[in-house]
Amino acid sequence: MKMAVDILASELGRLAQSDGEHPTAIETLSVFRRSAPTEPMACFYTLGLAIAAQGDKQVALGDQVIDYGAGQSLLTTVDLPVVAHITQASPTRPYLGLLLTLDAHALLQLATEMDLPPLPREPAPRAISVSPLDAAMLDAVLRLVRLLDQPRLVAHIAPLVQQEIMVRLLSGAHGPYLRHLLAVGSPSHQIAKAMSWLKQHFRSDILMDELAASVHMSPSTFRQHFRALTGMSPVQYQKQLRLQEARQLMLHHGIDAGSTATRVGYESASQFSRDYSRLFGAPPQRDIKRMRELAHG
């Protein structure tokens, strides 16, 4: 297994010869390289499978801290605000990893076609999980990465390999996490629906009791299941959606902090600045300056 992981690291290093995120000809596949540990960074993880081939990474979701490294995979089943950073990397042994985003509809279709064991009756797990790569999954991932060397075949073969990876996810150690999300009517599925609604309406003042009713839960049950899945309350989740959007507006569109605060739903610019500093570690202007300096090396 170690040899196969080393081979994957070599392939990723060849694709990503400079630090940063590298999109590929396979739209759902990105490769990452970092030559030094990084500072903790607040960001959003979407439905996807992340794999570390070399180096170590840490992800914090609410009060849950997850460490994973070479030969391990991390699955995220819903859109989650996390704090992530590379903990082990050097110029001679950089962090090398990949992210494969997943299609919820394709996963649901596969799950209905597969003969999967019943889900355990225990409470729904958190929306993030870590598992060692088994030989079959590692082989499939390696084949997907190597397919990039055959650009004429990507459109025809990549969907088949990605389908194999999803089948292996559903039937492997990550399977229960995915299936809790996909099971229509399950608490995880209902909370995922509420999270999707929040993502579309995060700028508005939302009555969480009404949102709970929309997914057929009492307010207390809704908050309990929401925190169990995401590690935070619905209000905290909405706040992180607002702040992440604010950061993107200021970073990529040059909008000032006061205007941004209003755009993302804040009535008080000072409250916006306090919340922003608490999440990102610096006031808006200083954080954006730091982000631009990092982007330009």
Secondary structure, 3 states (H helix, E strand, C coil): CHHHHHHHHHHHHHHCCCCEEEECCCCCEEEEEECCCCCCEEEEECCEEEEEEECEEEEEECCEEEEEECCEEEEECCCEEEEEEEEECCCCCCEEEEEEECCHHHHHHHHHHCCCCCCCCCCCCCCEEEEECCHHHHHHHHHHHHHHHCHHHHHHHHHHHHHHHHHHHHHCCCHHHHHHHHCCCCHHHHHHHHHHHHHHHCCCCCCHHHHHHHCCCCHHHHHHHHHHHHCCCHHHHHHHHHHHHHHHHHHHHCCCHHHHHHHCCCCCHHHHHHHHHHHHCCCHHHHHHHHHHHHCC
